[in-house]
Structures are given as structure tokens and as C-alpha cells.
Amino acid sequence: MVNQQLSATKIAELNDEFRRRGIGGSRYVTAGIQAEGPEFLIRVNAEVAAFNSFTADNDPYGQHDFGSLIIDGKKVFWKIDYYDRDQKYGSEDPSDPSKTHRVLTIMFAHEY
């Protein structure tokens, strides 16, 4: 159990760093988000980076890998997935940045 907690804590730290600074992965936004225009996209990226409203209900594994926001009355989801460094398969260890390429996807809830 302790190793799982340490792993989740490390994953959360890496996910927070990635969301805030873009280090360790790729960022994607859906066509729906892009269609809202550049000001909306700037606001969405800033709010995703600043997101810190994690609770046991919305982050049951403590990894900070999903969030939900309301921006301009529209529900926005963001999620982080973990791939191997070649982005062909899932990462064998998301707590190890040398084995993981993170992918952050930002979308409207209805696009999920």
C-alpha cells in the first residue's frame, strides 16, 4: 500500500508539473475547443494549468489526471493519459518520466 501511495504521489507531482509547465508530454485540444477562438483557448489553458480542486470524489487515485471546469458556462474536461516514450503503448510505469510520455487532452464534456 505504501508503494502505491508513493507512486500515486509521484504521478500527481509529474502530472501537475506537466499541466503547469508542459514538461514531459504533448498537449491536445479538440476541434470544439479550438472553434471557440484564441481568447477562449488561452483562458482554458490557463485554468487547466491552475486547476487544484482535487478531492476524493474527482481524484480517487490521487494522481491528478482528470479535471472538470466551467468556462463561459461550458463544461470543459481535461485528462492525462500515459504512453511509452514511443507513444505506441501504455506506459509501464507512469511514475517514471524516463518511461512515460504524458498526453493532456482538453475537450468539452459533450466531446468525451
Jmol script that loads the backbone (N, CA, C; Angstrom):
load data "model"
ATOM      1  N   MET A   1       0.824  -1.204   0.000  1.00  0.00           N
ATOM      2  CA  MET A   1       0.000   0.000   0.000  1.00  0.00           C
ATOM      3  C   MET A   1       0.864   1.263   0.000  1.00  0.00           C
ATOM      4  N   VAL A   2       1.961   1.238   0.762  1.00  0.00           N
ATOM      5  CA  VAL A   2       2.838   2.400   0.836  1.00  0.00           C
ATOM      6  C   VAL A   2       3.433   2.689  -0.542  1.00  0.00           C
ATOM      7  N   ASN A   3       3.868   1.636  -1.271  1.00  0.00           N
ATOM      8  CA  ASN A   3       4.420   1.844  -2.606  1.00  0.00           C
ATOM      9  C   ASN A   3       3.389   2.438  -3.553  1.00  0.00           C
ATOM     10  N   GLN A   4       2.124   2.003  -3.446  1.00  0.00           N
ATOM     11  CA  GLN A   4       1.068   2.578  -4.281  1.00  0.00           C
ATOM     12  C   GLN A   4       0.869   4.051  -3.954  1.00  0.00           C
ATOM     13  N   GLN A   5       0.898   4.398  -2.683  1.00  0.00           N
ATOM     14  CA  GLN A   5       0.734   5.795  -2.285  1.00  0.00           C
ATOM     15  C   GLN A   5       1.900   6.637  -2.772  1.00  0.00           C
ATOM     16  N   LEU A   6       3.126   6.105  -2.640  1.00  0.00           N
ATOM     17  CA  LEU A   6       4.298   6.833  -3.128  1.00  0.00           C
ATOM     18  C   LEU A   6       4.232   7.001  -4.636  1.00  0.00           C
ATOM     19  N   SER A   7       3.810   5.955  -5.329  1.00  0.00           N
ATOM     20  CA  SER A   7       3.682   6.017  -6.781  1.00  0.00           C
ATOM     21  C   SER A   7       2.628   7.046  -7.184  1.00  0.00           C
ATOM     22  N   ALA A   8       1.468   7.033  -6.528  1.00  0.00           N
ATOM     23  CA  ALA A   8       0.404   7.995  -6.843  1.00  0.00           C
ATOM     24  C   ALA A   8       0.873   9.423  -6.571  1.00  0.00           C
ATOM     25  N   THR A   9       1.601   9.617  -5.486  1.00  0.00           N
ATOM     26  CA  THR A   9       2.117  10.948  -5.162  1.00  0.00           C
ATOM     27  C   THR A   9       3.096  11.417  -6.232  1.00  0.00           C
ATOM     28  N   LYS A  10       3.980  10.532  -6.671  1.00  0.00           N
ATOM     29  CA  LYS A  10       4.946  10.877  -7.719  1.00  0.00           C
ATOM     30  C   LYS A  10       4.231  11.175  -9.030  1.00  0.00           C
ATOM     31  N   ILE A  11       3.241  10.352  -9.388  1.00  0.00           N
ATOM     32  CA  ILE A  11       2.466  10.579 -10.614  1.00  0.00           C
ATOM     33  C   ILE A  11       1.759  11.927 -10.541  1.00  0.00           C
ATOM     34  N   ALA A  12       1.158  12.239  -9.402  1.00  0.00           N
ATOM     35  CA  ALA A  12       0.474  13.528  -9.232  1.00  0.00           C
ATOM     36  C   ALA A  12       1.450  14.689  -9.401  1.00  0.00           C
ATOM     37  N   GLU A  13       2.636  14.579  -8.826  1.00  0.00           N
ATOM     38  CA  GLU A  13       3.648  15.636  -8.968  1.00  0.00           C
ATOM     39  C   GLU A  13       4.036  15.819 -10.433  1.00  0.00           C
ATOM     40  N   LEU A  14       4.261  14.711 -11.136  1.00  0.00           N
ATOM     41  CA  LEU A  14       4.619  14.789 -12.555  1.00  0.00           C
ATOM     42  C   LEU A  14       3.474  15.354 -13.383  1.00  0.00           C
ATOM     43  N   ASN A  15       2.241  14.948 -13.076  1.00  0.00           N
ATOM     44  CA  ASN A  15       1.078  15.467 -13.800  1.00  0.00           C
ATOM     45  C   ASN A  15       0.893  16.963 -13.559  1.00  0.00           C
ATOM     46  N   ASP A  16       1.078  17.398 -12.330  1.00  0.00           N
ATOM     47  CA  ASP A  16       0.947  18.826 -12.024  1.00  0.00           C
ATOM     48  C   ASP A  16       2.012  19.631 -12.771  1.00  0.00           C
ATOM     49  N   GLU A  17       3.240  19.140 -12.757  1.00  0.00           N
ATOM     50  CA  GLU A  17       4.329  19.811 -13.468  1.00  0.00           C
ATOM     51  C   GLU A  17       4.021  19.884 -14.964  1.00  0.00           C
ATOM     52  N   PHE A  18       3.528  18.791 -15.509  1.00  0.00           N
ATOM     53  CA  PHE A  18       3.187  18.742 -16.929  1.00  0.00           C
ATOM     54  C   PHE A  18       2.061  19.721 -17.260  1.00  0.00           C
ATOM     55  N   ARG A  19       0.994  19.726 -16.473  1.00  0.00           N
ATOM     56  CA  ARG A  19      -0.129  20.648 -16.727  1.00  0.00           C
ATOM     57  C   ARG A  19       0.311  22.098 -16.642  1.00  0.00           C
ATOM     58  N   ARG A  20       1.129  22.396 -15.652  1.00  0.00           N
ATOM     59  CA  ARG A  20       1.526  23.784 -15.411  1.00  0.00           C
ATOM     60  C   ARG A  20       2.590  24.282 -16.375  1.00  0.00           C
ATOM     61  N   ARG A  21       3.538  23.426 -16.732  1.00  0.00           N
ATOM     62  CA  ARG A  21       4.696  23.884 -17.500  1.00  0.00           C
ATOM     63  C   ARG A  21       4.874  23.187 -18.838  1.00  0.00           C
ATOM     64  N   GLY A  22       4.074  22.136 -19.101  1.00  0.00           N
ATOM     65  CA  GLY A  22       4.170  21.447 -20.384  1.00  0.00           C
ATOM     66  C   GLY A  22       5.364  20.533 -20.520  1.00  0.00           C
ATOM     67  N   ILE A  23       5.992  20.180 -19.409  1.00  0.00           N
ATOM     68  CA  ILE A  23       7.193  19.341 -19.449  1.00  0.00           C
ATOM     69  C   ILE A  23       6.802  17.870 -19.360  1.00  0.00           C
ATOM     70  N   GLY A  24       7.276  17.087 -20.334  1.00  0.00           N
ATOM     71  CA  GLY A  24       7.093  15.640 -20.252  1.00  0.00           C
ATOM     72  C   GLY A  24       6.002  15.068 -21.118  1.00  0.00           C
ATOM     73  N   GLY A  25       5.496  15.845 -22.074  1.00  0.00           N
ATOM     74  CA  GLY A  25       4.437  15.279 -22.897  1.00  0.00           C
ATOM     75  C   GLY A  25       3.939  16.206 -23.983  1.00  0.00           C
ATOM     76  N   SER A  26       2.762  15.863 -24.472  1.00  0.00           N
ATOM     77  CA  SER A  26       2.103  16.613 -25.545  1.00  0.00           C
ATOM     78  C   SER A  26       0.742  17.083 -25.065  1.00  0.00           C
ATOM     79  N   ARG A  27       0.297  18.187 -25.648  1.00  0.00           N
ATOM     80  CA  ARG A  27      -0.988  18.795 -25.305  1.00  0.00           C
ATOM     81  C   ARG A  27      -1.864  18.817 -26.539  1.00  0.00           C
ATOM     82  N   TYR A  28      -3.109  18.412 -26.378  1.00  0.00           N
ATOM     83  CA  TYR A  28      -4.058  18.439 -27.483  1.00  0.00           C
ATOM     84  C   TYR A  28      -5.359  19.077 -27.022  1.00  0.00           C
ATOM     85  N   VAL A  29      -5.979  19.817 -27.918  1.00  0.00           N
ATOM     86  CA  VAL A  29      -7.323  20.330 -27.670  1.00  0.00           C
ATOM     87  C   VAL A  29      -8.199  19.856 -28.819  1.00  0.00           C
ATOM     88  N   THR A  30      -9.442  19.621 -28.523  1.00  0.00           N
ATOM     89  CA  THR A  30     -10.364  19.135 -29.541  1.00  0.00           C
ATOM     90  C   THR A  30     -10.769  20.270 -30.481  1.00  0.00           C
ATOM     91  N   ALA A  31     -11.349  19.872 -31.596  1.00  0.00           N
ATOM     92  CA  ALA A  31     -11.825  20.852 -32.578  1.00  0.00           C
ATOM     93  C   ALA A  31     -12.878  21.764 -31.961  1.00  0.00           C
ATOM     94  N   GLY A  32     -13.701  21.224 -31.076  1.00  0.00           N
ATOM     95  CA  GLY A  32     -14.727  22.037 -30.420  1.00  0.00           C
ATOM     96  C   GLY A  32     -14.133  23.156 -29.583  1.00  0.00           C
ATOM     97  N   ILE A  33     -13.088  22.852 -28.846  1.00  0.00           N
ATOM     98  CA  ILE A  33     -12.409  23.870 -28.036  1.00  0.00           C
ATOM     99  C   ILE A  33     -11.760  24.905 -28.953  1.00  0.00           C
ATOM    100  N   GLN A  34     -11.071  24.436 -29.985  1.00  0.00           N
ATOM    101  CA  GLN A  34     -10.413  25.356 -30.921  1.00  0.00           C
ATOM    102  C   GLN A  34     -11.403  26.282 -31.603  1.00  0.00           C
ATOM    103  N   ALA A  35     -12.598  25.776 -31.898  1.00  0.00           N
ATOM    104  CA  ALA A  35     -13.603  26.560 -32.604  1.00  0.00           C
ATOM    105  C   ALA A  35     -14.098  27.757 -31.792  1.00  0.00           C
ATOM    106  N   GLU A  36     -13.853  27.740 -30.484  1.00  0.00           N
ATOM    107  CA  GLU A  36     -14.274  28.854 -29.628  1.00  0.00           C
ATOM    108  C   GLU A  36     -13.391  30.087 -29.778  1.00  0.00           C
ATOM    109  N   GLY A  37     -12.255  29.935 -30.425  1.00  0.00           N
ATOM    110  CA  GLY A  37     -11.393  31.086 -30.687  1.00  0.00           C
ATOM    111  C   GLY A  37     -10.203  31.171 -29.753  1.00  0.00           C
ATOM    112  N   PRO A  38      -9.242  32.033 -30.124  1.00  0.00           N
ATOM    113  CA  PRO A  38      -7.983  32.102 -29.381  1.00  0.00           C
ATOM    114  C   PRO A  38      -8.113  32.591 -27.937  1.00  0.00           C
ATOM    115  N   GLU A  39      -8.996  33.541 -27.671  1.00  0.00           N
ATOM    116  CA  GLU A  39      -9.130  34.028 -26.288  1.00  0.00           C
ATOM    117  C   GLU A  39      -9.647  32.922 -25.374  1.00  0.00           C
ATOM    118  N   PHE A  40     -10.620  32.154 -25.876  1.00  0.00           N
ATOM    119  CA  PHE A  40     -11.160  31.042 -25.090  1.00  0.00           C
ATOM    120  C   PHE A  40     -10.058  30.011 -24.844  1.00  0.00           C
ATOM    121  N   LEU A  41      -9.297  29.695 -25.865  1.00  0.00           N
ATOM    122  CA  LEU A  41      -8.224  28.717 -25.744  1.00  0.00           C
ATOM    123  C   LEU A  41      -7.172  29.159 -24.723  1.00  0.00           C
ATOM    124  N   ILE A  42      -6.821  30.424 -24.731  1.00  0.00           N
ATOM    125  CA  ILE A  42      -5.867  30.951 -23.753  1.00  0.00           C
ATOM    126  C   ILE A  42      -6.427  30.800 -22.342  1.00  0.00           C
ATOM    127  N   ARG A  43      -7.697  31.141 -22.164  1.00  0.00           N
ATOM    128  CA  ARG A  43      -8.339  31.040 -20.849  1.00  0.00           C
ATOM    129  C   ARG A  43      -8.408  29.578 -20.393  1.00  0.00           C
ATOM    130  N   VAL A  44      -8.776  28.675 -21.306  1.00  0.00           N
ATOM    131  CA  VAL A  44      -8.863  27.257 -20.966  1.00  0.00           C
ATOM    132  C   VAL A  44      -7.500  26.735 -20.531  1.00  0.00           C
ATOM    133  N   ASN A  45      -6.461  27.026 -21.307  1.00  0.00           N
ATOM    134  CA  ASN A  45      -5.119  26.558 -20.948  1.00  0.00           C
ATOM    135  C   ASN A  45      -4.685  27.095 -19.587  1.00  0.00           C
ATOM    136  N   ALA A  46      -4.978  28.343 -19.316  1.00  0.00           N
ATOM    137  CA  ALA A  46      -4.603  28.940 -18.033  1.00  0.00           C
ATOM    138  C   ALA A  46      -5.358  28.271 -16.881  1.00  0.00           C
ATOM    139  N   GLU A  47      -6.641  28.010 -17.071  1.00  0.00           N
ATOM    140  CA  GLU A  47      -7.433  27.392 -15.999  1.00  0.00           C
ATOM    141  C   GLU A  47      -7.060  25.931 -15.777  1.00  0.00           C
ATOM    142  N   VAL A  48      -6.729  25.222 -16.842  1.00  0.00           N
ATOM    143  CA  VAL A  48      -6.261  23.838 -16.687  1.00  0.00           C
ATOM    144  C   VAL A  48      -4.930  23.839 -15.926  1.00  0.00           C
ATOM    145  N   ALA A  49      -4.037  24.728 -16.277  1.00  0.00           N
ATOM    146  CA  ALA A  49      -2.740  24.810 -15.599  1.00  0.00           C
ATOM    147  C   ALA A  49      -2.909  25.141 -14.115  1.00  0.00           C
ATOM    148  N   ALA A  50      -3.875  25.983 -13.790  1.00  0.00           N
ATOM    149  CA  ALA A  50      -4.079  26.422 -12.410  1.00  0.00           C
ATOM    150  C   ALA A  50      -4.976  25.490 -11.602  1.00  0.00           C
ATOM    151  N   PHE A  51      -5.603  24.519 -12.249  1.00  0.00           N
ATOM    152  CA  PHE A  51      -6.558  23.642 -11.573  1.00  0.00           C
ATOM    153  C   PHE A  51      -5.926  22.995 -10.345  1.00  0.00           C
ATOM    154  N   ASN A  52      -6.638  23.073  -9.226  1.00  0.00           N
ATOM    155  CA  ASN A  52      -6.147  22.470  -7.989  1.00  0.00           C
ATOM    156  C   ASN A  52      -7.300  22.044  -7.091  1.00  0.00           C
ATOM    157  N   SER A  53      -8.450  21.766  -7.693  1.00  0.00           N
ATOM    158  CA  SER A  53      -9.637  21.404  -6.931  1.00  0.00           C
ATOM    159  C   SER A  53      -9.815  19.892  -6.860  1.00  0.00           C
ATOM    160  N   PHE A  54      -8.764  19.203  -6.477  1.00  0.00           N
ATOM    161  CA  PHE A  54      -8.826  17.750  -6.397  1.00  0.00           C
ATOM    162  C   PHE A  54      -9.443  17.319  -5.078  1.00  0.00           C
ATOM    163  N   THR A  55     -10.351  16.363  -5.165  1.00  0.00           N
ATOM    164  CA  THR A  55     -10.998  15.793  -3.986  1.00  0.00           C
ATOM    165  C   THR A  55     -11.004  14.276  -4.130  1.00  0.00           C
ATOM    166  N   ALA A  56     -11.405  13.594  -3.080  1.00  0.00           N
ATOM    167  CA  ALA A  56     -11.531  12.130  -3.145  1.00  0.00           C
ATOM    168  C   ALA A  56     -12.572  11.721  -4.185  1.00  0.00           C
ATOM    169  N   ASP A  57     -13.560  12.573  -4.429  1.00  0.00           N
ATOM    170  CA  ASP A  57     -14.598  12.256  -5.414  1.00  0.00           C
ATOM    171  C   ASP A  57     -14.104  12.380  -6.853  1.00  0.00           C
ATOM    172  N   ASN A  58     -13.337  13.431  -7.161  1.00  0.00           N
ATOM    173  CA  ASN A  58     -12.915  13.631  -8.548  1.00  0.00           C
ATOM    174  C   ASN A  58     -11.492  13.146  -8.823  1.00  0.00           C
ATOM    175  N   ASP A  59     -10.798  12.683  -7.787  1.00  0.00           N
ATOM    176  CA  ASP A  59      -9.431  12.184  -7.947  1.00  0.00           C
ATOM    177  C   ASP A  59      -9.207  10.998  -7.002  1.00  0.00           C
ATOM    178  N   PRO A  60      -9.971   9.917  -7.184  1.00  0.00           N
ATOM    179  CA  PRO A  60      -9.945   8.818  -6.212  1.00  0.00           C
ATOM    180  C   PRO A  60      -8.586   8.124  -6.080  1.00  0.00           C
ATOM    181  N   TYR A  61      -7.739   8.182  -7.100  1.00  0.00           N
ATOM    182  CA  TYR A  61      -6.440   7.519  -7.031  1.00  0.00           C
ATOM    183  C   TYR A  61      -5.315   8.491  -6.678  1.00  0.00           C
ATOM    184  N   GLY A  62      -5.650   9.779  -6.529  1.00  0.00           N
ATOM    185  CA  GLY A  62      -4.671  10.771  -6.110  1.00  0.00           C
ATOM    186  C   GLY A  62      -3.605  11.073  -7.139  1.00  0.00           C
ATOM    187  N   GLN A  63      -3.920  10.889  -8.427  1.00  0.00           N
ATOM    188  CA  GLN A  63      -2.920  11.078  -9.469  1.00  0.00           C
ATOM    189  C   GLN A  63      -3.037  12.413 -10.220  1.00  0.00           C
ATOM    190  N   HIS A  64      -4.054  13.195  -9.937  1.00  0.00           N
ATOM    191  CA  HIS A  64      -4.244  14.500 -10.595  1.00  0.00           C
ATOM    192  C   HIS A  64      -4.243  14.353 -12.120  1.00  0.00           C
ATOM    193  N   ASP A  65      -5.014  13.391 -12.612  1.00  0.00           N
ATOM    194  CA  ASP A  65      -5.007  13.098 -14.050  1.00  0.00           C
ATOM    195  C   ASP A  65      -6.311  13.454 -14.768  1.00  0.00           C
ATOM    196  N   PHE A  66      -7.236  14.102 -14.076  1.00  0.00           N
ATOM    197  CA  PHE A  66      -8.515  14.483 -14.684  1.00  0.00           C
ATOM    198  C   PHE A  66      -9.062  15.687 -13.951  1.00  0.00           C
ATOM    199  N   GLY A  67      -9.726  16.565 -14.704  1.00  0.00           N
ATOM    200  CA  GLY A  67     -10.389  17.702 -14.081  1.00  0.00           C
ATOM    201  C   GLY A  67     -11.572  18.157 -14.907  1.00  0.00           C
ATOM    202  N   SER A  68     -12.467  18.858 -14.256  1.00  0.00           N
ATOM    203  CA  SER A  68     -13.666  19.385 -14.891  1.00  0.00           C
ATOM    204  C   SER A  68     -13.810  20.846 -14.489  1.00  0.00           C
ATOM    205  N   LEU A  69     -14.073  21.700 -15.477  1.00  0.00           N
ATOM    206  CA  LEU A  69     -14.193  23.140 -15.256  1.00  0.00           C
ATOM    207  C   LEU A  69     -15.427  23.673 -15.971  1.00  0.00           C
ATOM    208  N   ILE A  70     -15.933  24.779 -15.513  1.00  0.00           N
ATOM    209  CA  ILE A  70     -16.965  25.520 -16.233  1.00  0.00           C
ATOM    210  C   ILE A  70     -16.325  26.834 -16.683  1.00  0.00           C
ATOM    211  N   ILE A  71     -16.273  27.025 -18.003  1.00  0.00           N
ATOM    212  CA  ILE A  71     -15.690  28.244 -18.562  1.00  0.00           C
ATOM    213  C   ILE A  71     -16.707  28.847 -19.528  1.00  0.00           C
ATOM    214  N   ASP A  72     -17.090  30.089 -19.267  1.00  0.00           N
ATOM    215  CA  ASP A  72     -18.126  30.753 -20.065  1.00  0.00           C
ATOM    216  C   ASP A  72     -19.400  29.915 -20.137  1.00  0.00           C
ATOM    217  N   GLY A  73     -19.735  29.256 -19.028  1.00  0.00           N
ATOM    218  CA  GLY A  73     -20.946  28.443 -18.964  1.00  0.00           C
ATOM    219  C   GLY A  73     -20.843  27.103 -19.671  1.00  0.00           C
ATOM    220  N   LYS A  74     -19.657  26.739 -20.133  1.00  0.00           N
ATOM    221  CA  LYS A  74     -19.453  25.490 -20.870  1.00  0.00           C
ATOM    222  C   LYS A  74     -18.591  24.550 -20.041  1.00  0.00           C
ATOM    223  N   LYS A  75     -19.034  23.290 -19.963  1.00  0.00           N
ATOM    224  CA  LYS A  75     -18.294  22.301 -19.183  1.00  0.00           C
ATOM    225  C   LYS A  75     -17.117  21.774 -20.000  1.00  0.00           C
ATOM    226  N   VAL A  76     -15.916  21.919 -19.421  1.00  0.00           N
ATOM    227  CA  VAL A  76     -14.669  21.503 -20.057  1.00  0.00           C
ATOM    228  C   VAL A  76     -14.032  20.405 -19.210  1.00  0.00           C
ATOM    229  N   PHE A  77     -13.612  19.340 -19.872  1.00  0.00           N
ATOM    230  CA  PHE A  77     -12.855  18.274 -19.222  1.00  0.00           C
ATOM    231  C   PHE A  77     -11.413  18.338 -19.696  1.00  0.00           C
ATOM    232  N   TRP A  78     -10.510  17.935 -18.852  1.00  0.00           N
ATOM    233  CA  TRP A  78      -9.134  17.674 -19.260  1.00  0.00           C
ATOM    234  C   TRP A  78      -8.726  16.346 -18.648  1.00  0.00           C
ATOM    235  N   LYS A  79      -7.882  15.618 -19.367  1.00  0.00           N
ATOM    236  CA  LYS A  79      -7.412  14.339 -18.858  1.00  0.00           C
ATOM    237  C   LYS A  79      -5.992  14.091 -19.333  1.00  0.00           C
ATOM    238  N   ILE A  80      -5.267  13.339 -18.536  1.00  0.00           N
ATOM    239  CA  ILE A  80      -3.890  12.968 -18.881  1.00  0.00           C
ATOM    240  C   ILE A  80      -3.834  11.458 -19.034  1.00  0.00           C
ATOM    241  N   ASP A  81      -3.270  11.021 -20.164  1.00  0.00           N
ATOM    242  CA  ASP A  81      -3.028   9.601 -20.414  1.00  0.00           C
ATOM    243  C   ASP A  81      -1.529   9.374 -20.446  1.00  0.00           C
ATOM    244  N   TYR A  82      -1.138   8.124 -20.208  1.00  0.00           N
ATOM    245  CA  TYR A  82       0.273   7.765 -20.089  1.00  0.00           C
ATOM    246  C   TYR A  82       0.667   6.773 -21.173  1.00  0.00           C
ATOM    247  N   TYR A  83       1.644   7.139 -21.975  1.00  0.00           N
ATOM    248  CA  TYR A  83       2.135   6.275 -23.046  1.00  0.00           C
ATOM    249  C   TYR A  83       3.618   5.990 -22.847  1.00  0.00           C
ATOM    250  N   ASP A  84       4.096   4.951 -23.540  1.00  0.00           N
ATOM    251  CA  ASP A  84       5.537   4.718 -23.538  1.00  0.00           C
ATOM    252  C   ASP A  84       6.205   5.859 -24.306  1.00  0.00           C
ATOM    253  N   ARG A  85       7.517   5.912 -24.278  1.00  0.00           N
ATOM    254  CA  ARG A  85       8.232   7.038 -24.897  1.00  0.00           C
ATOM    255  C   ARG A  85       8.017   7.119 -26.407  1.00  0.00           C
ATOM    256  N   ASP A  86       7.701   5.977 -27.054  1.00  0.00           N
ATOM    257  CA  ASP A  86       7.434   5.966 -28.494  1.00  0.00           C
ATOM    258  C   ASP A  86       5.964   6.243 -28.815  1.00  0.00           C
ATOM    259  N   GLN A  87       5.156   6.385 -27.794  1.00  0.00           N
ATOM    260  CA  GLN A  87       3.716   6.657 -27.910  1.00  0.00           C
ATOM    261  C   GLN A  87       2.969   5.582 -28.700  1.00  0.00           C
ATOM    262  N   LYS A  88       3.399   4.341 -28.542  1.00  0.00           N
ATOM    263  CA  LYS A  88       2.723   3.216 -29.201  1.00  0.00           C
ATOM    264  C   LYS A  88       1.860   2.431 -28.221  1.00  0.00           C
ATOM    265  N   TYR A  89       2.286   2.360 -26.969  1.00  0.00           N
ATOM    266  CA  TYR A  89       1.622   1.552 -25.952  1.00  0.00           C
ATOM    267  C   TYR A  89       1.475   2.370 -24.676  1.00  0.00           C
ATOM    268  N   GLY A  90       0.707   1.834 -23.753  1.00  0.00           N
ATOM    269  CA  GLY A  90       0.612   2.476 -22.458  1.00  0.00           C
ATOM    270  C   GLY A  90       1.936   2.390 -21.714  1.00  0.00           C
ATOM    271  N   SER A  91       2.198   3.350 -20.869  1.00  0.00           N
ATOM    272  CA  SER A  91       3.433   3.358 -20.085  1.00  0.00           C
ATOM    273  C   SER A  91       3.402   2.232 -19.066  1.00  0.00           C
ATOM    274  N   GLU A  92       4.520   1.562 -18.914  1.00  0.00           N
ATOM    275  CA  GLU A  92       4.604   0.504 -17.911  1.00  0.00           C
ATOM    276  C   GLU A  92       4.739   1.072 -16.502  1.00  0.00           C
ATOM    277  N   ASP A  93       5.155   2.350 -16.400  1.00  0.00           N
ATOM    278  CA  ASP A  93       5.322   2.967 -15.086  1.00  0.00           C
ATOM    279  C   ASP A  93       5.172   4.484 -15.189  1.00  0.00           C
ATOM    280  N   PRO A  94       3.937   4.995 -15.047  1.00  0.00           N
ATOM    281  CA  PRO A  94       3.715   6.445 -15.161  1.00  0.00           C
ATOM    282  C   PRO A  94       4.446   7.284 -14.116  1.00  0.00           C
ATOM    283  N   SER A  95       4.978   6.647 -13.079  1.00  0.00           N
ATOM    284  CA  SER A  95       5.736   7.406 -12.079  1.00  0.00           C
ATOM    285  C   SER A  95       7.191   7.600 -12.500  1.00  0.00           C
ATOM    286  N   ASP A  96       7.581   7.002 -13.622  1.00  0.00           N
ATOM    287  CA  ASP A  96       8.957   7.112 -14.121  1.00  0.00           C
ATOM    288  C   ASP A  96       8.963   7.927 -15.413  1.00  0.00           C
ATOM    289  N   PRO A  97       9.414   9.190 -15.354  1.00  0.00           N
ATOM    290  CA  PRO A  97       9.384  10.038 -16.553  1.00  0.00           C
ATOM    291  C   PRO A  97      10.265   9.521 -17.689  1.00  0.00           C
ATOM    292  N   SER A  98      11.255   8.687 -17.392  1.00  0.00           N
ATOM    293  CA  SER A  98      12.094   8.149 -18.464  1.00  0.00           C
ATOM    294  C   SER A  98      11.361   7.074 -19.262  1.00  0.00           C
ATOM    295  N   LYS A  99      10.226   6.587 -18.738  1.00  0.00           N
ATOM    296  CA  LYS A  99       9.438   5.553 -19.410  1.00  0.00           C
ATOM    297  C   LYS A  99       8.081   6.059 -19.881  1.00  0.00           C
ATOM    298  N   THR A 100       7.814   7.341 -19.690  1.00  0.00           N
ATOM    299  CA  THR A 100       6.453   7.834 -19.904  1.00  0.00           C
ATOM    300  C   THR A 100       6.417   9.124 -20.711  1.00  0.00           C
ATOM    301  N   HIS A 101       5.506   9.154 -21.664  1.00  0.00           N
ATOM    302  CA  HIS A 101       5.163  10.377 -22.397  1.00  0.00           C
ATOM    303  C   HIS A 101       3.711  10.678 -22.038  1.00  0.00           C
ATOM    304  N   ARG A 102       3.486  11.809 -21.400  1.00  0.00           N
ATOM    305  CA  ARG A 102       2.135  12.187 -20.990  1.00  0.00           C
ATOM    306  C   ARG A 102       1.420  12.887 -22.142  1.00  0.00           C
ATOM    307  N   VAL A 103       0.116  12.650 -22.229  1.00  0.00           N
ATOM    308  CA  VAL A 103      -0.707  13.321 -23.229  1.00  0.00           C
ATOM    309  C   VAL A 103      -1.884  13.954 -22.507  1.00  0.00           C
ATOM    310  N   LEU A 104      -1.950  15.275 -22.580  1.00  0.00           N
ATOM    311  CA  LEU A 104      -3.049  16.039 -21.989  1.00  0.00           C
ATOM    312  C   LEU A 104      -4.031  16.373 -23.103  1.00  0.00           C
ATOM    313  N   THR A 105      -5.279  15.984 -22.908  1.00  0.00           N
ATOM    314  CA  THR A 105      -6.335  16.302 -23.864  1.00  0.00           C
ATOM    315  C   THR A 105      -7.354  17.189 -23.164  1.00  0.00           C
ATOM    316  N   ILE A 106      -7.701  18.304 -23.824  1.00  0.00           N
ATOM    317  CA  ILE A 106      -8.698  19.236 -23.311  1.00  0.00           C
ATOM    318  C   ILE A 106      -9.876  19.206 -24.259  1.00  0.00           C
ATOM    319  N   MET A 107     -11.082  19.026 -23.709  1.00  0.00           N
ATOM    320  CA  MET A 107     -12.274  18.841 -24.536  1.00  0.00           C
ATOM    321  C   MET A 107     -13.511  19.371 -23.815  1.00  0.00           C
ATOM    322  N   PHE A 108     -14.565  19.590 -24.575  1.00  0.00           N
ATOM    323  CA  PHE A 108     -15.855  19.848 -23.953  1.00  0.00           C
ATOM    324  C   PHE A 108     -16.391  18.515 -23.422  1.00  0.00           C
ATOM    325  N   ALA A 109     -17.194  18.578 -22.370  1.00  0.00           N
ATOM    326  CA  ALA A 109     -17.764  17.354 -21.798  1.00  0.00           C
ATOM    327  C   ALA A 109     -18.532  16.563 -22.843  1.00  0.00           C
ATOM    328  N   HIS A 110     -19.243  17.245 -23.721  1.00  0.00           N
ATOM    329  CA  HIS A 110     -20.038  16.521 -24.735  1.00  0.00           C
ATOM    330  C   HIS A 110     -19.170  15.859 -25.785  1.00  0.00           C
ATOM    331  N   GLU A 111     -17.874  16.166 -25.821  1.00  0.00           N
ATOM    332  CA  GLU A 111     -16.956  15.529 -26.781  1.00  0.00           C
ATOM    333  C   GLU A 111     -16.292  14.291 -26.207  1.00  0.00           C
ATOM    334  N   TYR A 112     -16.488  14.048 -24.917  1.00  0.00           N
ATOM    335  CA  TYR A 112     -15.812  12.937 -24.252  1.00  0.00           C
ATOM    336  C   TYR A 112     -16.309  11.600 -24.727  1.00  0.00           C
TER     337      TYR A 112
END
end "model"
wireframe off; spacefill off
backbone 0.3
color backbone group
